[in-house]
């Protein structure tokens, strides 16, 4: 049985930033969880869709 990420819930369209890992600081838009619920796809600003561990993601603070 796979353990599931217990951090904050993300929803499709949420602005996120990678807070850890080799791509730290990369902003993107949360798309969906993958088959492994500890990983998710995000659309990065350059249009690429990549998967990253949820534990690396944080909600982005958007200036208004």
N, C-alpha and C positions, 0 to 999 in steps of 0.2 A: 504494500500500500504506500503510495506517495504521500509525503507530507505536503501541506499546502501553505503557501506564504501567508503570514499572519499580520502583515503590515497594513497600511491604509488601502482602502478600496479605490480602484481607478475605474473610470467609466469612459466609454468610447467618446473621443473628442476632447478629453482632458489634456491640457498643456502640461507636459512633464519635462524633467531634466534628469540626465543621468548624474547622480551624485557620487557614484563610485565606479570603479573599473577603469579600463584603459581608455574609454571614451568619456571620461568624467567631464561634465560641463556641456555635453551635447544636448540641445533642446529638441523636442519633438512633440508629436501628438499621439496619445495612446490610442491604439486601434482595437486590440482584443488579446485575450489570453491564448496561449498555444495549447496543444494537447497536454503538455506538462504544465500544470497550473502555476508553476513557479517562474515561468517565462512568458513574455508578452511581446507582441509586435508594436513598434512605434514607427510613425512616418517622420523621418528627420527633415530638417529644413531644406536640404538639397533634393528632397523628393524620394530618397531611398527608403525602403521599408526594411527594417532590421529587427531581429529579436534580441532581447536582453533580459537578464534576470530581474524579476520584480524588485528584489531587495536593493538593486542599484537605483531604482526610480524614486523620484520625489515629485510632488506637484510643483509646477513652476509658479513663481510669483509673477504676476502680470501687472505692469505699471498701468495705471488708469489716469 
